[in-house]
Amino acid sequence: MIFLLGLHVMIFNEGFVMLRHVSPIARQLREELIKDWGDQWQQIHSTLDWLWIVLVALGMFLDNGHRWHDLALLSLFWGSAVLFIYVPMWTKDT
């Protein structure tokens, strides 16, 4: 349960930030949030980063029966992000 909570925080936090690379609407929304919240936006994002990292790590450490399942979910999220967001972004620039 701890891992899944961390996974959901990660998807919300990182997914929103990643979407700015593929969606003009997400990019504009992020820019408006940064403009409205200023330095507090960075503090919120950083806090959520630390929160999901701690929850995911703690969840994987405590739940040794589902470690491979947890690792598969993390790999699916980050692998998809790299494959569908970052690789096209990197290859478009060249």
C-alpha positions as CSV (number, residue, x, y, z in Angstrom):
1,M,0.0,0.0,0.0
2,I,2.9,2.4,0.8
3,F,4.4,1.7,-2.6
4,L,1.2,2.3,-4.5
5,L,0.7,5.6,-2.7
6,G,4.2,6.6,-3.7
7,L,3.6,5.4,-7.2
8,H,0.5,7.6,-7.5
9,V,2.3,10.6,-6.1
10,M,5.1,10.0,-8.7
11,I,2.7,9.6,-11.6
12,F,0.8,12.8,-10.6
13,N,4.0,14.9,-10.0
14,E,6.3,13.6,-12.7
15,G,3.6,13.0,-15.3
16,F,2.4,16.5,-15.1
17,V,5.9,17.9,-15.5
18,M,6.6,15.5,-18.4
19,L,3.4,16.4,-20.3
20,R,4.7,19.9,-20.9
21,H,7.0,18.4,-23.6
22,V,4.1,17.0,-25.6
23,S,1.1,19.2,-24.7
24,P,0.9,22.9,-25.2
25,I,-2.0,23.0,-22.8
26,A,0.1,21.3,-20.1
27,R,3.0,23.6,-20.9
28,Q,0.8,26.7,-20.5
29,L,-0.7,25.4,-17.3
30,R,2.7,24.7,-15.8
31,E,3.9,28.2,-16.8
32,E,0.8,29.8,-15.2
33,L,1.4,27.8,-12.0
34,I,5.0,28.9,-11.9
35,K,4.0,32.5,-12.5
36,D,1.3,32.4,-9.8
37,W,3.2,30.4,-7.2
38,G,6.8,31.6,-7.9
39,D,9.5,29.9,-5.8
40,Q,6.8,28.1,-3.9
41,W,6.1,26.0,-7.0
42,Q,9.6,24.6,-6.9
43,Q,9.3,23.9,-3.2
44,I,6.0,22.0,-3.8
45,H,7.5,20.0,-6.7
46,S,10.7,19.2,-4.8
47,T,8.7,18.1,-1.7
48,L,6.5,15.8,-3.9
49,D,9.7,14.4,-5.4
50,W,11.1,13.5,-2.1
51,L,7.7,12.2,-0.9
52,W,7.3,9.7,-3.8
53,I,10.9,8.6,-3.6
54,V,10.6,7.9,0.1
55,L,7.3,6.1,-0.2
56,V,8.4,4.0,-3.2
57,A,11.6,3.0,-1.5
58,L,9.9,2.3,1.8
59,G,7.2,0.4,0.1
60,M,9.7,-1.8,-1.8
61,F,11.7,-2.4,1.3
62,L,8.8,-3.4,3.5
63,D,6.8,-5.4,0.9
64,N,9.3,-8.1,-0.2
65,G,6.5,-10.3,-1.6
66,H,5.7,-7.9,-4.4
67,R,9.1,-6.4,-5.2
68,W,9.2,-7.6,-8.7
69,H,5.7,-6.4,-9.4
70,D,6.7,-3.0,-7.9
71,L,9.8,-2.9,-10.0
72,A,7.8,-3.8,-13.1
73,L,5.4,-0.9,-12.5
74,L,8.3,1.6,-12.0
75,S,10.0,0.3,-15.2
76,L,6.7,0.5,-17.1
77,F,6.2,4.2,-16.1
78,W,9.8,5.4,-16.7
79,G,10.4,3.2,-19.7
80,S,7.2,4.6,-21.3
81,A,8.3,8.1,-20.4
82,V,11.6,7.6,-22.1
83,L,10.3,5.8,-25.1
84,F,7.2,8.0,-25.8
85,I,8.3,11.4,-24.5
86,Y,12.1,11.8,-24.3
87,V,13.3,9.8,-27.3
88,P,11.1,11.6,-29.7
89,M,12.0,14.9,-28.1
90,W,15.8,14.1,-28.4
91,T,15.5,12.8,-32.0
92,K,13.4,15.8,-33.1
93,D,16.3,18.2,-32.2
94,T,18.8,16.4,-34.3
